[in-house]
């Protein structure tokens, strides 16, 4: 994945995957890691980056390939259900 920051220095920290990388404003920094254990893991900013620092958190969900493929197929079906089958993509059909 690529880390980017629009404002100040942040520090992407995923302790369970042994990943810690600074995000620097104006730079795109590639980060690579391999998640090997199925589960949910907390993601935090390890840099005191400002007033909103305490709210900066996320979650990494690691699933089996089968569970991920099932989830992806469900999202695809949801997306397809919202599309108008009579409208051309990229054209004016009105």
N, C-alpha and C positions, 0 to 999 in steps of 0.2 A: 504494500500500500504506500501511498505518498502522503506525507505530513505537510500541512501548510498552516500558517498563522496569518491572520489579517491584522492583528493588533500588536501583541507583545510576545515575549518569549514564553512558551509553554513547554512542558515536559511530559510527553506521552509515556505512561508507566503502566505496564502490564506484568506485575510481579510473577504470576504463575507461569508465564511464558519466558521469563527472564529477559524482558525487553524494556529498555528505557532509552528514549531518544528525544532530544530537544526539537521543538518546532520553532523556527526562526522566521520572523516577518520577512516577506519578500522572497523566500526560498521554498523550493519543493524538495523535500528530503525523502528518499526512498527508504522504506523499512521492510524487512523480510523476517518472518518467523514461522515456525511450524508448530501448530497446536496438536498435541498428541493425546490429550486426555479429554474425553467427552465431559461436558459440564458447562456451567455458567461462571464467568470470572469477572471481577470488578476491574474497571478501567478508570484510572484517575490521572489528574494533572499533578505532577510532583514538583511544580514550580509555583511559588507564591506569586501569582500573576496579576492580582488586582482584586477589586471589590467582589467580583463574581466567582472567585476561585473556589469557594466552598460549594458552589453548585456544579462545578465541572466534574461530571462523572459519567460513566457509561458502562455497558456490559458487553462482553464478548460471549457469544453462545457457540459452543463447539458441538456439532452433531455428527452422527454417522453419515456416510454418503447416501444411504437409503433414505434416512429421515430428511436430509437436505433436499434430495431429488423430489420427495413427496411434497415438501413445503413449497418448492419452486413450481411444481405442477399446479398446486392449488392457487398460487399467486397468478400464474398464467391464465388459469380458468377465470379468476376474478377479473382480470384485465380484459380478457376477450368478451366477457359478459357486458362490459360497459361500452363496447365499440359498436358503432352503427354499421351493419354489414352492407348497406346500400351506398355508403359514401366512399368515394375514391380517395385513396391516400395521396395527398399532395396536389389534388386537383379541385376545381370548383364544380361541385355537383349540385348546385342550388338553383 
